[in-house]
Amino acid sequence: MFLRLTTWIPPVVAIESVLSSEGGDVRIYLSTLSSLLELQGEDHYCNIAFHHSSFMDFLHTQEWSKGYYVDDRTGHTLVTQWVL
């Protein structure tokens, strides 16, 4: 069973578009994280599903994740600035 997140994660095709990467590149990069996530779907039209329900909690708690900490607001701001 996979975790349904309250935080929306864009499908791989959207990530490739933002990064201006070739079709399939993001799938290759994420394949090394197979113990944490699964890419569900065909080719780059797939979605990301996490195996562990606590993974997003880990990433959003600075004391736990240290250098891997993800602040949504900062991340969204940086991506928006980069795209514009």
N, C-alpha and C positions, 0 to 999 in steps of 0.2 A: 504494500500500500504506500502511496506517495502523499506528501503533504500538499494540501491546497493552501496557498499563501494568501494572506490578506493584502500583502504588498504585490502589486502587479509587476511581473517580469516580462519584458517584451520578448516576442518570439525571436528566434535566431536570425531570421531574415531582417528584422528591424535593427538588430545589433550590427549585422554586416553592413547595412545601409549607412548607419551613423559612422561606423569606422571606415567606410569606403573600402571594404575588403572584398576579396573574391568570394564567390559562392562556395561554401563548404569550409572556408578557413576557420570560422568560429567553431564549427562542429569539431574540427580537428583539434583546436586549442582546448576545447572543453572536454574532449575525450580522455584527457589525462586526469580528470576529476571524477571519474566514473564511480568512485567509492562514495562520493558526496551527492552526485546528481545524475539524472538520466535525461537524455534528449529524446522526447517523445514525438514521433512523426517522421515524415519522409524528408530527405535532403535538408535544405536550409529552411523549409517551412515546418519547423518543429518547435515545440515548447520545452521549457526547462522545468523539470520537477526535481525537488530535493528529497533524498532518502530519509534524512534525519529531521525530525520535527524541531529540534533545538538549534539547528544550524543558523537560522536567521537570528535567533536570540543571541547566539554566540557572536555573530558579526556586528550586531547592534549594541553590544555591551563592551565598552572600551576596556574595562578591567579584565575581562576574559580574553578578548581577542588581540589586545595589544596592537601590534603593527598591522593587523588585518581589519581593524575597526572600520566600519562603514557608517558614516553619518549621511542619512538620506538627503537632507536639505543641502548640504555641501556638495554631495555627489550630483544631485539634480542641477544645481547651479553651475557646476563645472561643465557638465555635459551640454547644457543649454548655451553657455558662453562659447564652448568649442564649436558647436554646430553653427552658431550665428557668425 
